[in-house]
């Protein structure tokens, strides 16, 4: 048995099926689509803290998925082995925003389509998805909900405060009411008609109101 016979196998024969030009073109378009997803994510982000690491992951995910699909489509045996290898991978990163799932699947789908050789589909589909997300992600479809917490000394102060809340809010619902010897604590969910929150200052000026806190909810609590 010669040295050539030892390394003569289907593995070396499959190398002849490898196309450097196709690989470069596919990876180039994967970078372009990944950068486009990155820019759309940065443009439409409305969460509490912007994560640069997650944004860069979208580009890397497009590239890695494209590379894997290119390898899988060229060899049936490799595709079966890849399924087994990926089945043991466990991801522990927490998804903080629901929209992050959309971008993750977008990057994966783009890589799969490019790796399969359907580059026009990946480009056109990504443009359509990006335009839709940009048009609707930052568009205000409804008023932001607020939670108002009031500490009242007596019932008279409570009625005066609630009257001001009714005038300022488009819709309000009393979520909780606690009465004890120290006074009355109210928790009210409301939708503000306008962006101004000056009505909270007017509430604090009412005699018998010791404290008023307004909290906005947008995925995570923030004061």
RODRENVO-642218 format. One record per residue (C-alpha): residue number from 1; residue in one letter; x negated, y negated, z negated. Coordinates in steps of 0.05 Angstrom, whole numbers, plus 5000, padded with zeros to 4 digits. Each point is the difference from the previous one (the first is absolute). Layout:
+-----+---------+------+------+------+
! num ! residuo !    u !    v !    w !
+-----+---------+------+------+------+
! NUM !       A !    X !    Y !    Z !
...
+-----+---------+------+------+------+
This chain:
+-----+---------+------+------+------+
! num ! residuo !    u !    v !    w !
+-----+---------+------+------+------+
!   1 !       X ! 5000 ! 5000 ! 5000 !
!   2 !       X ! 4970 ! 4934 ! 5021 !
!   3 !       X ! 5007 ! 4932 ! 4968 !
!   4 !       X ! 5049 ! 4980 ! 5055 !
!   5 !       X ! 5043 ! 5061 ! 4986 !
!   6 !       X ! 5006 ! 4982 ! 4927 !
!   7 !       X ! 5029 ! 4930 ! 5013 !
!   8 !       X ! 5040 ! 5020 ! 5061 !
!   9 !       X ! 5071 ! 4996 ! 4974 !
!  10 !       X ! 5067 ! 4968 ! 5012 !
!  11 !       X ! 4977 ! 4943 ! 4956 !
!  12 !       X ! 4947 ! 4978 ! 5049 !
!  13 !       X ! 5045 ! 5013 ! 5059 !
!  14 !       X ! 5053 ! 4953 ! 4971 !
!  15 !       X ! 4949 ! 4944 ! 4999 !
!  16 !       X ! 5003 ! 4998 ! 5075 !
!  17 !       X ! 5073 ! 4979 ! 4993 !
!  18 !       X ! 4980 ! 4939 ! 4961 !
!  19 !       X ! 5006 ! 4934 ! 5037 !
!  20 !       X ! 4960 ! 4942 ! 4972 !
!  21 !       X ! 5037 ! 4949 ! 5044 !
!  22 !       X ! 5068 ! 5023 ! 4976 !
!  23 !       X ! 4977 ! 4999 ! 4928 !
!  24 !       X ! 4973 ! 4929 ! 5006 !
!  25 !       X ! 5063 ! 4975 ! 5034 !
!  26 !       X ! 5045 ! 5034 ! 4948 !
!  27 !       X ! 4960 ! 4973 ! 4941 !
!  28 !       X ! 4999 ! 4931 ! 5031 !
!  29 !       X ! 5075 ! 4998 ! 5006 !
!  30 !       X ! 5006 ! 5028 ! 4930 !
!  31 !       X ! 4960 ! 4941 ! 4974 !
!  32 !       X ! 5043 ! 4951 ! 5039 !
!  33 !       X ! 5065 ! 5031 ! 4974 !
!  34 !       X ! 4971 ! 5004 ! 4930 !
!  35 !       X ! 4980 ! 4927 ! 5001 !
!  36 !       X ! 5069 ! 4981 ! 5025 !
!  37 !       X ! 5032 ! 5039 ! 4943 !
!  38 !       X ! 4952 ! 4966 ! 4952 !
!  39 !       X ! 5019 ! 4930 ! 5025 !
!  40 !       X ! 5075 ! 5015 ! 4997 !
!  41 !       X ! 4993 ! 5027 ! 4929 !
!  42 !       X ! 4962 ! 4937 ! 4979 !
!  43 !       X ! 5051 ! 4956 ! 5034 !
!  44 !       X ! 5061 ! 5033 ! 4970 !
!  45 !       X ! 4973 ! 5015 ! 4930 !
!  46 !       X ! 5048 ! 4974 ! 4947 !
!  47 !       X ! 4979 ! 5039 ! 4938 !
!  48 !       X ! 4967 ! 4977 ! 4936 !
!  49 !       X ! 4927 ! 5015 ! 5016 !
!  50 !       X ! 4969 ! 5009 ! 5069 !
!  51 !       X ! 4955 ! 5061 ! 5005 !
!  52 !       X ! 4943 ! 4993 ! 5050 !
!  53 !       X ! 4981 ! 5072 ! 4989 !
!  54 !       X ! 5069 ! 5025 ! 5021 !
!  55 !       X ! 4999 ! 4955 ! 5061 !
!  56 !       X ! 4932 ! 5027 ! 5022 !
!  57 !       X ! 5026 ! 5071 ! 4988 !
!  58 !       X ! 5051 ! 4989 ! 5056 !
!  59 !       X ! 4943 ! 4991 ! 5050 !
!  60 !       X ! 4961 ! 5059 ! 4974 !
!  61 !       X ! 5063 ! 5044 ! 5000 !
!  62 !       X ! 5013 ! 4985 ! 5073 !
!  63 !       X ! 4928 ! 5019 ! 5019 !
!  64 !       X ! 4998 ! 5063 ! 4958 !
!  65 !       X ! 5068 ! 5024 ! 5025 !
!  66 !       X ! 4980 ! 4988 ! 5072 !
!  67 !       X ! 4935 ! 5039 ! 4991 !
!  68 !       X ! 5036 ! 5059 ! 4967 !
!  69 !       X ! 5054 ! 5003 ! 5054 !
!  70 !       X ! 4948 ! 4998 ! 5055 !
!  71 !       X ! 4965 ! 5060 ! 4969 !
!  72 !       X ! 5065 ! 5038 ! 4989 !
!  73 !       X ! 5027 ! 4990 ! 5070 !
!  74 !       X ! 4936 ! 5028 ! 5030 !
!  75 !       X ! 5000 ! 5066 ! 4961 !
!  76 !       X ! 5059 ! 5041 ! 4976 !
!  77 !       X ! 4958 ! 5038 ! 4949 !
!  78 !       X ! 4974 ! 4935 ! 4972 !
!  79 !       X ! 5071 ! 4973 ! 4993 !
!  80 !       X ! 5019 ! 5060 ! 4956 !
!  81 !       X ! 4939 ! 4991 ! 4957 !
!  82 !       X ! 5013 ! 4925 ! 4994 !
!  83 !       X ! 5071 ! 5014 ! 4974 !
!  84 !       X ! 4972 ! 5046 ! 4947 !
!  85 !       X ! 4946 ! 4951 ! 4980 !
!  86 !       X ! 5047 ! 4940 ! 4994 !
!  87 !       X ! 5051 ! 5040 ! 4960 !
!  88 !       X ! 4953 ! 5002 ! 4940 !
!  89 !       X ! 4989 ! 4925 ! 4999 !
!  90 !       X ! 5035 ! 4962 ! 4945 !
!  91 !       X ! 5007 ! 4924 ! 4999 !
!  92 !       X ! 5007 ! 4965 ! 4933 !
!  93 !       X ! 5004 ! 4927 ! 5023 !
!  94 !       X ! 5064 ! 4967 ! 4976 !
!  95 !       X ! 5044 ! 4962 ! 5049 !
!  96 !       X ! 5017 ! 4933 ! 4968 !
!  97 !       X ! 5045 ! 4972 ! 5055 !
!  98 !       X ! 5052 ! 5038 ! 5041 !
!  99 !       X ! 4975 ! 4965 ! 5064 !
! 100 !       X ! 4931 ! 5031 ! 4990 !
! 101 !       X ! 5030 ! 5067 ! 5019 !
! 102 !       X ! 5022 ! 4970 ! 5067 !
! 103 !       X ! 4930 ! 4975 ! 5015 !
! 104 !       X ! 4968 ! 5066 ! 4980 !
! 105 !       X ! 5046 ! 5040 ! 5046 !
! 106 !       X ! 4990 ! 4948 ! 5055 !
! 107 !       X ! 4924 ! 5008 ! 4997 !
! 108 !       X ! 5006 ! 5076 ! 4999 !
! 109 !       X ! 5050 ! 5001 ! 5058 !
! 110 !       X ! 4957 ! 4953 ! 5040 !
! 111 !       X ! 4940 ! 5045 ! 4990 !
! 112 !       X ! 5039 ! 5062 ! 5019 !
! 113 !       X ! 5027 ! 4970 ! 5064 !
! 114 !       X ! 4932 ! 4972 ! 5021 !
! 115 !       X ! 4966 ! 5066 ! 4984 !
! 116 !       X ! 5051 ! 5036 ! 5043 !
! 117 !       X ! 4981 ! 4955 ! 5059 !
! 118 !       X ! 5064 ! 4959 ! 5003 !
! 119 !       X ! 4965 ! 4933 ! 4991 !
! 120 !       X ! 5054 ! 4957 ! 5035 !
! 121 !       X ! 5052 ! 5029 ! 4953 !
! 122 !       X ! 4958 ! 4982 ! 4940 !
! 123 !       X ! 4987 ! 4929 ! 5023 !
! 124 !       X ! 5072 ! 4985 ! 5022 !
! 125 !       X ! 5029 ! 5033 ! 4938 !
! 126 !       X ! 4954 ! 4963 ! 4953 !
! 127 !       X ! 5016 ! 4933 ! 5032 !
! 128 !       X ! 5075 ! 5012 ! 4993 !
! 129 !       X ! 4992 ! 5022 ! 4927 !
! 130 !       X ! 4955 ! 4941 ! 4984 !
! 131 !       X ! 5048 ! 4949 ! 5031 !
! 132 !       X ! 5060 ! 5029 ! 4962 !
! 133 !       X ! 4962 ! 4999 ! 4933 !
! 134 !       X ! 4975 ! 4929 ! 5011 !
! 135 !       X ! 5071 ! 4976 ! 5017 !
! 136 !       X ! 5035 ! 5032 ! 4941 !
! 137 !       X ! 4949 ! 5010 ! 4945 !
! 138 !       X ! 4993 ! 4926 ! 4981 !
! 139 !       X ! 5071 ! 4982 ! 5017 !
! 140 !       X ! 5044 ! 4983 ! 4941 !
! 141 !       X ! 5060 ! 5045 ! 5008 !
! 142 !       X ! 5028 ! 4988 ! 4931 !
! 143 !       X ! 4988 ! 4958 ! 4938 !
! 144 !       X ! 4948 ! 5025 ! 4952 !
! 145 !       X ! 5029 ! 5028 ! 4935 !
! 146 !       X ! 4981 ! 4967 ! 4934 !
! 147 !       X ! 5007 ! 5021 ! 4928 !
! 148 !       X ! 5017 ! 4944 ! 4951 !
! 149 !       X ! 4989 ! 5012 ! 4925 !
! 150 !       X ! 5034 ! 4951 ! 4952 !
! 151 !       X ! 4995 ! 4994 ! 4925 !
! 152 !       X ! 5060 ! 4962 ! 4973 !
! 153 !       X ! 5014 ! 4979 ! 4928 !
! 154 !       X ! 5076 ! 5002 ! 5006 !
! 155 !       X ! 5058 ! 5014 ! 5047 !
! 156 !       X ! 5007 ! 4927 ! 5019 !
! 157 !       X ! 4929 ! 4997 ! 5027 !
! 158 !       X ! 5012 ! 5066 ! 5037 !
! 159 !       X ! 5062 ! 4972 ! 5036 !
! 160 !       X ! 4964 ! 4936 ! 5020 !
! 161 !       X ! 4940 ! 5039 ! 5027 !
! 162 !       X ! 5043 ! 5048 ! 5039 !
! 163 !       X ! 5037 ! 4942 ! 5032 !
! 164 !       X ! 4934 ! 4972 ! 5027 !
! 165 !       X ! 4980 ! 5069 ! 5025 !
! 166 !       X ! 5066 ! 5007 ! 5038 !
! 167 !       X ! 4988 ! 4933 ! 5034 !
! 168 !       X ! 4929 ! 5018 ! 5021 !
! 169 !       X ! 5008 ! 5074 ! 5018 !
! 170 !       X ! 5036 ! 5029 ! 5060 !
! 171 !       X ! 5015 ! 5064 ! 4962 !
! 172 !       X ! 4987 ! 5020 ! 4928 !
! 173 !       X ! 5010 ! 5062 ! 4958 !
! 174 !       X ! 4989 ! 5006 ! 4925 !
! 175 !       X ! 4955 ! 5060 ! 4991 !
! 176 !       X ! 4992 ! 4999 ! 4924 !
! 177 !       X ! 5023 ! 4962 ! 4940 !
! 178 !       X ! 4971 ! 5007 ! 4930 !
! 179 !       X ! 5031 ! 4966 ! 4939 !
! 180 !       X ! 4966 ! 4998 ! 4932 !
! 181 !       X ! 4989 ! 4953 ! 4942 !
! 182 !       X ! 4946 ! 4962 ! 5038 !
! 183 !       X ! 5048 ! 4983 ! 5057 !
! 184 !       X ! 5021 ! 5026 ! 5069 !
! 185 !       X ! 4954 ! 5028 ! 5053 !
! 186 !       X ! 5026 ! 5004 ! 5071 !
! 187 !       X ! 4970 ! 5035 ! 5061 !
! 188 !       X ! 5031 ! 4977 ! 5065 !
! 189 !       X ! 4985 ! 5022 ! 5072 !
! 190 !       X ! 5012 ! 4944 ! 5049 !
! 191 !       X ! 4989 ! 4977 ! 5071 !
! 192 !       X ! 4978 ! 4928 ! 5007 !
! 193 !       X ! 5035 ! 4960 ! 5054 !
! 194 !       X ! 4938 ! 4957 ! 5013 !
! 195 !       X ! 4926 ! 5009 ! 4986 !
! 196 !       X ! 5002 ! 4950 ! 4943 !
! 197 !       X ! 4996 ! 5027 ! 4929 !
! 198 !       X ! 5010 ! 4933 ! 4966 !
! 199 !       X ! 5065 ! 5024 ! 4969 !
! 200 !       X ! 4958 ! 5039 ! 4950 !
! 201 !       X ! 4974 ! 4934 ! 4974 !
! 202 !       X ! 5071 ! 4974 ! 4993 !
! 203 !       X ! 5018 ! 5063 ! 4961 !
! 204 !       X ! 4943 ! 4988 ! 4951 !
! 205 !       X ! 5027 ! 4930 ! 4987 !
! 206 !       X ! 5066 ! 5028 ! 4974 !
! 207 !       X ! 5006 ! 4996 ! 4925 !
! 208 !       X ! 4996 ! 5070 ! 4970 !
! 209 !       X ! 4957 ! 5031 ! 5055 !
! 210 !       X ! 4933 ! 5020 ! 4970 !
! 211 !       X ! 4969 ! 5035 ! 5060 !
! 212 !       X ! 5014 ! 5013 ! 5074 !
! 213 !       X ! 4958 ! 5045 ! 5045 !
! 214 !       X ! 5010 ! 5011 ! 5075 !
! 215 !       X ! 4967 ! 5061 ! 5031 !
! 216 !       X ! 4997 ! 5017 ! 5075 !
! 217 !       X ! 4999 ! 5072 ! 5024 !
! 218 !       X ! 4963 ! 5016 ! 5064 !
! 219 !       X ! 4976 ! 5072 ! 4995 !
! 220 !       X ! 4965 ! 4985 ! 4934 !
! 221 !       X ! 5019 ! 4955 ! 4943 !
! 222 !       X ! 4967 ! 4932 ! 4999 !
! 223 !       X ! 5016 ! 4937 ! 4961 !
+-----+---------+------+------+------+
